[in-house]
Amino acid sequence: GGLDAFLAARRVGPTGRVIGVDVIVEMVKRANETAEKSRIANVEFRRAPIERLPLADCSVDVAISNCVMNHCADKVRAFKEVYRVLKAGGRMCLSDLVASGPFSESALADEVWGEWLVVACSKSDYLRAIEQAGFQEVTVEAEGTFNMAENDERLKGRIVSISLTARKE
């Protein structure tokens, strides 16, 4: 619905610009409608997959992501695309989920969790994908239990929330 973009729009002020990207048509439509109704002029939303951002090379100062990259099957490709659009010296700030243990067949087949669990990777593989995309200064800022998963015995202790920053040289 654009919440992170609206918060960013406040931070960059009237001379800054925020572009939200989502692959789901309804979410883009809803976010654009909210921006219009709220008269937030420095934010816009576009529909595209993260692996094909509708942005020019080296055109973005900061890329933020909140639980998006973990859904990508090819994380290196997704991170390379973010790297492509960042300006030299630009940074990526994200919060995401990583796997910290194996998943049962039951969890993998789950209607809610299964689709994500199939493409989930470990923290080390996730950080390696960021580095393979070209990012420098990859820093895990915070790490903790993903409480929603702790309520499911099949997932307890197997999903970790991380927040990190990385820089494009």
NORCORZI-V657059 format. One record per pair of residues at least 6 apart in sequence whose ideal C-beta (glycine too) atoms are under 7 Angstrom apart, sorted by sequence separation. I is the first residue (numbers start at 0). J is the second residue. If there is no record, write none. Layout:
BEGIN
i:I j:J
i:I j:J
END
This chain:
BEGIN
i:11 j:17
i:21 j:27
i:47 j:53
i:68 j:74
i:71 j:77
i:85 j:91
i:106 j:112
i:107 j:113
i:148 j:154
i:149 j:155
i:130 j:137
i:148 j:155
i:34 j:42
i:45 j:53
i:129 j:137
i:8 j:17
i:68 j:77
i:107 j:116
i:148 j:157
i:7 j:17
i:81 j:91
i:106 j:116
i:107 j:117
i:148 j:158
i:19 j:30
i:126 j:137
i:31 j:43
i:4 j:17
i:31 j:44
i:145 j:158
i:30 j:44
i:102 j:116
i:145 j:159
i:4 j:19
i:144 j:159
i:145 j:160
i:27 j:44
i:142 j:159
i:143 j:160
i:1 j:19
i:27 j:45
i:49 j:67
i:27 j:46
i:49 j:68
i:62 j:81
i:142 j:161
i:141 j:161
i:50 j:71
i:98 j:119
i:141 j:162
i:24 j:46
i:49 j:71
i:62 j:84
i:98 j:120
i:139 j:161
i:140 j:162
i:19 j:42
i:21 j:44
i:50 j:73
i:62 j:85
i:97 j:120
i:98 j:121
i:99 j:122
i:140 j:163
i:17 j:41
i:22 j:46
i:97 j:121
i:139 j:163
i:140 j:164
i:16 j:41
i:17 j:42
i:18 j:43
i:19 j:44
i:20 j:45
i:21 j:46
i:22 j:47
i:59 j:84
i:68 j:93
i:97 j:122
i:138 j:163
i:0 j:26
i:4 j:30
i:15 j:41
i:22 j:48
i:50 j:76
i:58 j:84
i:59 j:85
i:60 j:86
i:69 j:95
i:137 j:163
i:138 j:164
i:18 j:45
i:20 j:47
i:50 j:77
i:56 j:83
i:59 j:86
i:68 j:95
i:69 j:96
i:13 j:41
i:49 j:77
i:52 j:80
i:56 j:84
i:57 j:85
i:58 j:86
i:61 j:89
i:66 j:94
i:97 j:125
i:137 j:165
i:0 j:29
i:1 j:30
i:51 j:80
i:57 j:86
i:60 j:89
i:61 j:90
i:62 j:91
i:63 j:92
i:64 j:93
i:65 j:94
i:66 j:95
i:136 j:165
i:0 j:30
i:11 j:41
i:50 j:80
i:54 j:84
i:57 j:87
i:59 j:89
i:63 j:93
i:66 j:96
i:136 j:166
i:8 j:39
i:49 j:80
i:61 j:92
i:64 j:95
i:134 j:165
i:135 j:166
i:1 j:33
i:20 j:52
i:52 j:84
i:134 j:166
i:0 j:33
i:1 j:34
i:8 j:41
i:134 j:167
i:135 j:168
i:5 j:39
i:8 j:42
i:133 j:167
i:18 j:54
i:129 j:165
i:5 j:42
i:122 j:159
i:4 j:42
i:122 j:161
i:4 j:44
i:112 j:154
i:1 j:44
i:91 j:134
i:70 j:115
i:69 j:115
i:72 j:118
i:74 j:120
i:71 j:118
i:106 j:153
i:70 j:118
i:105 j:153
i:106 j:154
i:96 j:145
i:69 j:119
i:78 j:128
i:82 j:132
i:103 j:153
i:74 j:125
i:78 j:129
i:82 j:133
i:82 j:134
i:75 j:128
i:79 j:132
i:74 j:128
i:78 j:132
i:79 j:133
i:102 j:157
i:7 j:63
i:75 j:131
i:78 j:134
i:100 j:156
i:75 j:132
i:99 j:156
i:100 j:157
i:99 j:157
i:98 j:157
i:99 j:158
i:3 j:63
i:98 j:158
i:99 j:159
i:3 j:65
i:96 j:158
i:97 j:159
i:96 j:159
i:96 j:160
i:97 j:161
i:94 j:160
i:95 j:161
i:94 j:162
i:93 j:163
i:92 j:164
i:91 j:164
i:90 j:164
i:91 j:165
i:90 j:165
i:90 j:166
i:89 j:167
i:88 j:167
i:87 j:167
i:87 j:168
i:85 j:167
i:82 j:167
END
